[in-house]
Structures are given as C-alpha cells and as structure tokens.
Amino acid sequence: MTDTTLAAGFTDKLVITGLAQTERRARDDKEWQVLLDSYHEDARIFLSWFDGSPSEFVTSSQRMADRPGGHALHELGPTLVRVDGDRALADTSCAILMRRVFEGVECDLTAYCRHRSRVERRAGRWRLCSFVGIYAKNTLVPVVPGTAPKLDEARLGTYRSSYDFQCYHREQEGNTPFSNRPGLDRPDLVAALEEADRAWLAGADLPLGVGGE
C-alpha cells in the first residue's frame, strides 16, 4: 500500500467521521437542511421511534422539536469507521438526553445507544445510506428529587428493557411502541444487522437486516 493510498484512506475516514457527527449536531441545532443533506435520498432511518426516509425523518424531527419538551440532545462518543472503496460503515456511541413528562412528573430520560450507518461515496461525495439505533439501556430520573412518577409497572414490563422508558412515553403520547429494534437484550437482531452491513461493505446489495427484512 502506497503513502498516497494511506493518505486517501485516512482522509476518507476523517470526512466520514465528520459527516456522522455533523448529522447529529444538525438535529440538535435544528439545522434541518444540513440534516437532510447528510443523507442520500434513498437512505433509510430506523430508530426507537421512527422508520422511514430522510425527508420524512426531517419532517418528523421538526414536529418533535416544535412541541414543548419534545426536543432531544445527543452526547456523542468517537465514531469508528471502516472503509472499502466507495463504501464505509460508521459506528458512533451516543447518550440521548431528553426531558419528558411521565404521569404528570417532569423527568430526565437518558437513552444509551450506538448509531450505525452505511455510508457511500457517490459523485465524489460521502453521504449516509442508513442510520440505525442499537439500544443498550435507558434511565429515568425525576427533575425534582422525591417526586418519582407512579408508573404502571405491568405495562412497563411489556416493553424491551433496552428502551422500555422510551416505549412507555411513546405509548403515553398515543403512539405505538416498537419492539423490533436492535438492542443488547436482542443480540440476534444486532447480529443480523451487522452481518448484513459487513456483506454490504464487501460489495453485496443487501437490505439492512432490520425491521423484518
């Protein structure tokens, strides 16, 4: 491998790292066009609360941000990148910070996850082809100590432990919670996603391996 090839590979990793981090910061800062431009038009986003296209994701994110207490902030860890030609995989650890009301009590909800993306260079530009959340756990703490909400423990027990409080809040808001997201409590779903991503990186045209695919 020549010095030029090594330099090009290092540059690609820097660009992809910046892309992955910028996508999250754009959502935090409500820079909707920057968020949309982070994706190829045919990309798919698959999260605890969303499954759809980039344009649908931006619209849904705007609606969420416009609701009082609906926005979230992302504390990002390092982005790990693997490159093979014009394809790459990016994996970023993340803590999602949310302030939400549970059964009338204001709480801080924190979700710990990884965000995994397929990234492809088309017409000389790297953009995301996918954005998938892999969930580890979530925690719930009342904003005012000693005011813990009285949750329906039976209902809470029906949700996946990796994102149960998120599901509880989603249903509380009148939305349907999802049970098929990759998480540490479902290593089979994580393995299917990662296997499909590795094959895609090597050149195969495979779907994401999530959401029943």
N, C-alpha and C positions, 0 to 999 in steps of 0.2 A: 504494500500500500504506500503510495507516494505522499510527500508532505502536502501537496495540493489537495489530494483526496481527503486526507485527515482534516485539513483546514475547512474544506467544504462540509464535511460531516459535522464538525464542531459548530460551524455557523448555522447549519440546519437545526441542530439541537437548541441553540440559543433562540432562534426565531420561533420554533415550536413552543419552547418554554414560555416565551413572552406572549404568544398567542393564547395559551391555556390560562395564564394568569390574567391577561387583559380581559378575556371573556368574562371572568368572574367579577373583576373590578368594574367593568362596564355595567353589569347588572346592579351591583351595589350602588354605583353612582348615577344610575338611571340614564345612562348614555345609550339609548335604545338603538341608534343606528350603528354604533360601534359594536354592540352586542350582536346585531343581525349580521354585520359584515364579518364576524368571526367564523361564520358557518358557510359551507357550500349550500346551495338552495335545496339539494336533495338530502341533506343531513337529517338525522333523527335524534330527538332528545327523549330520554327515558329516565324519569326521576320518581321520587316517592309520591309526587302529586301531579305528574304530567307525563304524557306520551304523545308526541306529535312532531310537527315540522318547526324549523327555526322561526318562520313568520308567526305561526300560532303560539310558539313559546314566548316571543317578544310581546305579543298582544296580551297573553295571559299574565306575564310578568308586570306589564303596565297596569293592568286591572288590579293585581295584588298590591302593587306599590301605592296605588291611589286610595286604597282602603285604609282607614285609620288603624294603625298597628299591624298592617299587612306585610310590610317590607321585612327583609332579612339581610344580614351582613355575613360575609364569608371571611374567616381567618384561614389563610392558605399556608400549607406546608410546601416543601420543594416539589417540583414537577420532574418526574423521571421519564425520560424519552428514549425510545428505541426507533431507529431509522433504518429503512431498507429501500433504497432508491427514492421514488416519489411517494412512498407511503411511510407512515410512522404511527406509533402508539404513544400516548401521553397519559400519565397517571399522577394525580395530584391529591394529597391528603388535605382534608378540609374540616373545619368546625363551623357549622352554620348557626348563627346567633339570631334568635327570634324572641320577641316579646309578644306573648299571646295571652288571651283571657280564657281560663279554664273554669267552667262552672261559676262564673262571676268573679273569679280571683285572678289578678294580673300576675303572670308568671314569666320567668325566663326559661325558654325551651332551647336546648342546645343539641344539635344533631352532629354526630361524628361519622365521617364517611370518607370514601375516596371517589374522585371524579375521573372516569376513564373515557378516553376519546380515541377514535380513529382519526388520523389527520392525513390529508392528501394534498400534494402539490399539483395544481392544475394551472396551465398557462403561466407557469413561473411563480405562482403564489400558494403558500400553505394556508389551508383553512380546515376547520373541523368537519368531519363527516359524521360524527356521532358524539353524544355526551350522555354518559350513563352513570348513575349513582350506585355505589356499592356501600351498603349501610352497616355500621359497626354497632352503634348504640345511640340512645338519646337520653337526656336527663331533663328533669323538670324541677325548678326551684321557685318558690313564691318570691315576688319582689319585696314584699314586706314580711320579715320573719314572723312565724307564728300564725300565718294566715293561709295555710295549705288548703287547696281546693278539695272538696269531697267528691272524688272521682268514683264512677261506677266501676268497681273492681272486676265485676263479672264481665262487663263489656271490654274493659281494658285487657283482660286475659284472653280475649279472642283475637287480638292483634299480634303480629310478629314482634318479638322482643327487640329486634334491631331498630325498629322505628315505630313502636307502639304509641307513644305520646303524640307523634305526628299524625298517626291514623285516628286517634281519639279526637284530636282537634279538627281534623278534616271532616269526620262524621258529625261532630258537634256543629259545624258550619253548614251542614246539609249536603255534603258531598260524599261520594262513595270512596271508601279507603281501598287501596290496592294491596294485595297480598303476594304478588309475584315479582317483587323487586329483589335483585341480588343483595345478599347480606351475609354477615358472619354466621347467622343462625340458619342459613340455607347455602352451605358450601357447594351444593350441586348446581345451583343457579350461577354462582360465581365461576365455577369451573367451566360451565357451558359457555359463558361469555368470554372467558379468557382463551379457551380453546378456539372459538370462532375468530377471535381477534388475532391470535397467532397465525392461523391459516390465512386470514385476510392479509396480514403483513407480508406473508410469503408469496402473495400474488393471487390467492383464490378469491373468487367473487362470492362471498358468503354473507347472509344476513347476520344481524348482531348476536343471535342466540339468546335473546331475552324476549319476554312478553309472549311466550307461546310459539316463537319462531323455531 
